[in-house]
């Protein structure tokens, strides 16, 4: 803050230009508050420069201050806000889509499809030959000499397992196509076995 002697010199030269005329009381109150705290008082311009440099040096060494940010370094929030709005719209659209997706329905398999599924659990493959023969892990479910109705019966069981996603395509050979059990198939087989254990009389599947 300017020393009274220097202020008097300025008043002597500039007269009323150096005096606060309209808000003299407010200036007096302000000076009282400032001088009640730690502040530097200068008598000339050299002292003012020294006080400014000392203050800047003190601020520079203060690690608690966040520092100054240049106007050119300030990120324009408009682009970020627009991107946030776009992401909100995409999230709302995805949530609306998910709400329309139905939960997988409970699987209900025929006795023939259930037998094929249970037979293929232990790492076995269901192999369907061009002749209509169906083999599960070396167990021939039906052969090429089986009646056409019998071959159609087990082909339908394989198609049922495929349509319910209990089995998936594993390979296509020269004479046959192989399928393996999916997670959905294993989960359903676990339910079948649990039901059979709880109700041995009613939970078993019919044998051909």
C-alpha positions, 0 to 999 in steps of 0.5 A: 500500500502507498505510504502517506508521504508518497500519497501527499506528494501525489496530491500536491502534484495532481490535486483532486485527481489523486484523491477519492472524492465520491467514496472517501469513506469506503476507501478509508475503511478499505485501507483500515482493513488492509493495514490490519493485515500483513501488507507491504507499504512502499514510499517509491516505485523501487520499493513497489517493484521489490514488494511485487517480486517478493510476493510473486516469489512467495507464491511460486514456492507455495505448493498448495496453490493450484497456479494460473491457467492461460486462456489458450490452455482452457478446454472449451467445455462445449465439445465435451458437453455435446459429446456427453449428450450424444453418449446419453442418447446412445445409452438411452437407445441401448437401454430401450433395445435391451428392454425389448429383448426377451429372456431366453425361454425355458427349454422343453425337450422331447424324450428323444432329444433329452436322451441324445443330450444326456448321452453326449454330455461326457465329451461325446459328439453327436454324429449324423451321417448322410445315410440317416445313422445317428451315433453318440460317442460310439453308441449307435442310436439308429443305423442306416438299416433302421426303418425310415420312420426311426431315422426320421425320429432321431433326425428330428431329435437332433434338429430339436437340439439345434433349434433350442441351441443345446448343441452347436456345429463342430465339424463337417466331414465327408460322410457326416456332420458332428455336433457338440453340447453348448453351455445352454445344453449342459445347463438344461441337462443339469436340470433334467438330472436334478429333477430325475434325482428328486423324482426317480419315478417321474423324472426319467426319460422313456427309452425307445 
